[in-house]
Amino acid sequence: MSNVLDNAKVLVQLAQHAVRRQVAKRKLNERLERSGLQPGADSRFRCAVYFSDEPVNLYQIRQWYAPLQELARSQPVVVISRMPETTNLLLDECPLPVVHGPRVTDIEAFMAGHEIGLVLYVNQNVRNFQMLRFAEPAHVFMSHGESDKSYMTSNQLKAYDRVFIAGPAAAERLGRALVEFDVDARAVEIGRPQADVTHEAPGLPDDGRTTILYAPTWEGDRQSMAYGSIATHGAAMLTSLLADRRFRVVYRPHPRSGAFDPAYGTAASHLARLVAEANHADPSAGHLVDTETPFGWHLASLDACVTDISAVALDWLATGKPLVLTRPESPLAEVEPTRLNTSVPMVAVDQARDIVGILGDAMSASDDSRAEVVRHYFGDTSPGAATQRFLRASTDLIEARLARTVNQP
């Protein structure tokens, strides 16, 4: 009986998804007809960002908006979207031109009308290979975050002409993991351009409390990627932090929490209820469940961070502020010793209730060694340096590819 119910639920979900897609497709078509928008009709783009994913993964491209806007000042940039729901949202929010190309023939027609010298990819969606068929532009994987996750060393990276990486740590990571991959020739260090962007912060009470960011990652879609702490550490850690009136907690679950395992999403909602209950018990606490704002304001505005092995950990590392990592419960999660996880405390499941003391030790520790770890992951972190490296690397590839096309007989 349970199998029948499970199958019925899957069929209902598939039907709902199909209906949503049809509604989104109709809305998009009406929108394009009303506006008279013809993709690229009055522009000549030189760089394309290819995004073939569902709305749940929009966070992957959002963090690139500001660096891409800088690139667009000299090299016109367009975002190519494949999914109607995603395209509608991008048209609402993306500061760059967006074109909708649901079919391969649409992509072919668009590429024929532009001299695209560079295509950028922010994730490893299998549909990226439909774009990689075009031989003229340089194809560059730039990911959506720098982390020590096994995701960062996928053999799929060999499909791209270049891989934009943050710093020496990523180069070492690729050199260890990938066979017959020429790191020196194909990996380009650009730092973390997102660190050059300032974000407006929501108003939090200025009352002397220490503000703690708890930003767990999602559950992962395989055991080797099971870095998320929501269902293992989350309740014990939040209960301890919320009970201590010295702290204000900003809880920011990953947007994909529960995408693969619904139970993980349920656990994420339970943690949000713990925060709400703490605010109800003490309205002056000002704890926050943050699921709406762009990530970034947290780095400047909050005091310490508890997170999982993820891009958040490395972004926070660059601030020089106290950082605590969770150790995955699953022994199958790939946790190799790194400069990061050997330089900051790691909390095992059975230590989760002791998070206040562990954070206290981290906050009192010397930060003299952090600067070298930051350089190892990000290279030069002086203001604007990463953005300039990104612009230079992108422009060089565009100019080289377009020159090659012009000079071909």
N, C-alpha and C positions, 0 to 999 in steps of 0.2 A: 504493500500500500504506500509506503514512504517513497519508493521509487516512482510510483505513478504520480504522487503529489509533486515530487521534485521535477519530473518531466513536464507536468502541467505548468508549474511556475516558470520554467524556462521558456515554454511556448508563449505564455502570457507576456513575459519580458521581451521576447523577440517581436511579438505583435506590437507592443507598445513602442518599441524602438522604431519599427517600420513606420508606424503612424507619425511619430515625432519627426522622422526624417522627411516624410512626404509633406507635412505641414511646413517644415523649415524650407523645403525646396520651393513650395508654392509661394511662401512669404518672400523668399529671396528673388524669385523670378518677377514677382509683382514689384518689388523694390527696384530692381534693375530697370524694368520697363518704365516705371514712373520717373526715375531720375534720368533715363536716357544714357546711363553709364555704359560705355563701351571700353572694356579693359584695355588700357594703354593707348587709347585713340589719340590723346593729345600729349603723350609722353614717350620718351625713348629711354627705356631702362637699361642699365648696365650690370646690375646685380639683382639677383632674385633670392628670396628666402623661401624655401619650399617647406610647407607645413600641410601634411596630409592626415592630420589626426582629429580626434573627437574633441569637443569643448572641454572635457575633463583635463586635457593635457595642455590647455592654453597657457598655463603657468610657465611652460617651457619656453615659449617665445616672448612672453610678456617682459621677462627680465632683460631681453635684448632690445627692447624698443628704443631706449635712450642711446646706446652705442650705434644702433642702426640709423637713427636720425642724424647723428654726427657724420656717418659715412655718406648719407644721402645728400649732404651739402655739396659734395664733389662728385659722387658716383650715384646717380639716381637708383633708388632701391624700390623693389616691389615685393609684396608678399603673395605667394601663390597658395591658395587654399583649395582643398579638394572636397570637403564636407560642407553641405549647405548650412547646418546649424553653426558650425565653426565660422564660416564665412560671414553669416549675419552678425555674429558677435565681433568679429574682427572689423567689420565695417563700422560698427558702433564705437569701438574703442581704440583701434590701432592708429597711431599717428602717421603711418606710412600708407601709400596706395596699396589696395588689395584687389586681386583679381580672383575670380572663381573659375576653376578648371576641373570640373568633375570627371571628364573623360580624357583619355590619353590624346585623342584628336584635338581637344581644346588646348592642351599643353603644347602640342605640335604647332597649332596655328599661332599661339602666343609667341613661342620661341622664334618662329619664322619672321615675326614682325619686329623683333628687337635684337640688338647686338649684346647679348648677355655674356659677360666675361667671367662671371662668378656666380655659383649657386651655393648657398649656405644651408646647412641642415642642423637643427637643434635637437634631434632625437634619432633613434634607430628604427623607426617604423619601416616595415618591410616594403611599403609602397614607395619608399625613397628610390628603390631600384627602377621604378618607372621613369624617374627623372634622370637617373644616372646614365640612361641610354644616350643622352645627348653628349656628343664627344667634344664640341667646340669649347664650352665653358670649363673653367676649373671647378671641381666639386670639393667642397670643404665641410668636414664635420666639425662643429664647434660646441656641440653638446648644450646642456642647459644648466650646468653647474660643475664645479670641480670637487671631486670626492675620492675617497679610497674604496668605493664600492667596486665590485667586480664588473659592473656595467661599463666602467671606464676603460676596460681592456678587452672589449669584445673583438673577435676576429673580423667582424663586419667592418672595422675601421680600414681594413686593407682595400675596401672598395673605393675609397675616396682618394683624390689626388693629394690632399693635404689634410692634416688634423690640427686645428688650432687648440693649443694646450695652455694651461696657466703658467707652468714653470718647471724647474728641474725635477720635482717629484713626479710629475706626470710623465716626463721623458723616461725616467728610471722605471716607472710602472710599466710603460709600454715595452721597454727593452727587455724586462724580465718575462713578460707574459706572452708577447707575440713572436712567433717564429717567422723568420725571413721578412721582417718588417724593418725597413731602413728608417730608424728614428731620426737620424741626423738630416736626412733628405726630405722626410715627409711630415715631421712634427714641427710646428712653428709656435714658439713661445710668445704669447701675447699678454700674459697676466690675466687679471680679472677686471675687464672694463666696467662691469656693474658697480664695482667699488668706488668708481668716480662719480656716481650718481647720488644726488641727495633726494630724499623722499620726505614728504610732509607727514609728521607724526600725529596720531590722535591725541587729544588732551588727556593726560593722566594726572591725578592729584600730585601736587608737589608737597609731600608731607614727611619726607625723610625716610620712607620705606625703601628697602632695597628691592628693585624690580628684577624679577627672574623670568627669562624667556624659556619656556618648555616647548620645543619645536620638534616633535617626533616625526620620523619619516613614515612612509606607508608600509604595508606588510610585505611587499614584493610579490612577484609572480612565480617564484621558485625558491627552494630552500637556501640556495647559495646567496640569495638576495634578501633573506629574512632578517633585516636589520631593525625593523620597527619595534618600538618598545611600548606602544599604547596598550596592548593586551597583556603584557607581561610585567612591566615596571610601573606603568602609568598611574594606576589607582593608588598604589602605595606611596609613590613619590608625591603626587599631587595632594593626597590627604595630609602628609607631613608638612609640606610647604604651606598649604592653605591654613593649617592650624596655627602657624607661627605668625604672629602679628607684626613681626619685623619685615615680612615679605609681601610684595605684590606680585602676582603671577600673571603673565601673559601666555596663554595656552594657544599655540598655533599648530593644529594638526595639518599634515600634508594633504593637499587637495585630492589625492588619489586614495585616501584612507578608506578601506572597504571596497575598492574597485575589484579586487580579486577574491577577497574573503569577506563576505557580508558580516561575519562575526567581528571582524576587526573594526568595521564601520560602526557596529553597535557599541563596541568598547570605546571608540572615539566619542560617540554621543554621551556615553556614561560619564566620561571625564568632563565634558562640557557641563553636564548637570552638577557635578561636584563643584565646579567653579561658580555656577549660578547659586547653589545652596550656600556657599561661603559668602557670596555677596549679600544674600538675603539675611544671613546671620549677622553680618557686619557690613552695613551699607557703605561705611567709610573706606572699606578695603580697596575698592576699585579694581578688582581682578578683571581680566579681559579674556574673552574667547575671540580670537582674531582669525576670521576666515575670509575677510573681505579686502583688506588692504594689500597693496603690493609689498613684497618682502624687501626690506632695506632700511626702513626707518628704525627698526629694532636695533640695528648695529650701533647707531649713535645714541639712542635714547634709553636703552636698558642697561642694567648693571652686570648681569651674569647670565650664563646660558647653560641649560641642560638639553642635550640633543643626542641623536643617534649617529652612527657612522653615515654621513650624508654631506651634501654640499653646504648645508647650514653650518655644520661644524667648522669647515674651512673658512667660510665667509666670516664667521664669528672669530676665528683664530686671528684673523688679520686686525681685529680691533685691539688686541692685546689685553682684553678683559677676561676675567675668570671663565673657564669652560670646563664642563664635566660631560663625559660621554657615557652612554649606556653600553654594556656588553650584551650582544644578542644571546637570547636563551638557547636558540637552536645551535647545536654543535656543527651543523652543516653550513651555517652562514660563514662566508669566507672573511676571516679577520686575521690578516697577516700583520706582523709587527711593522709599524710605520713611525715616521717622525712625529706624527700627530698623536696616535694612541699610546705611544710610549712616553709622551711628554705631559699628558693631562690625565687626571683620574678617570678610571672606567668603573662603572657601577654594575655589578652583577645583580641578577634578580633577587637573590637573598639579601642584598644590601640596600634594596630600594627604599625601605622605611628609614634608612639612615642618611637620606639625601641631605638633610639640613647640616649634619656634621661634615659630610663630604664636601658640600659647597663651602662651608666655613673654612676648611683646610685649603681649598682651591683659592678662595678670596684672600687668604693671608699669605699665600705662596709668592715667592719672588718671580717677577716676570722678565728677568734678565735674559733668559734663554729663549723667550718667545720670538724675539726679533729674527733670530737665525732660522727658526722653524718657518716663520712667515716667508722669509726670502726663499727658502727651499720650495715652498708650494707656489709662490706668486711672483718671484723675482722682484723687480723694482716696483714698490708700492707707493712711490711719491705721487702726489695728486696729478692726475691726468696722464701719467706715464703709460698705463695699460691701454687707455683709449687711443693714444697716439700709436702704439704698437699694433693695435687692431686695425686702425685706419691705414697704416703703412702696409701691413701684410695684405690686406684686402685689395688696396689700390694697385700694389705691385702685381698681384695675380690677374686682376682685371686688365691692366695695361698689357701684360705679357700675352694673355690669351687673345685679346682683340688685335694686337699687332700681328700675331701669328696668323689670324684669320685673314687680315688685310694682305699679308705678304704671300699667302698661298696662291699658286698659279691657277 
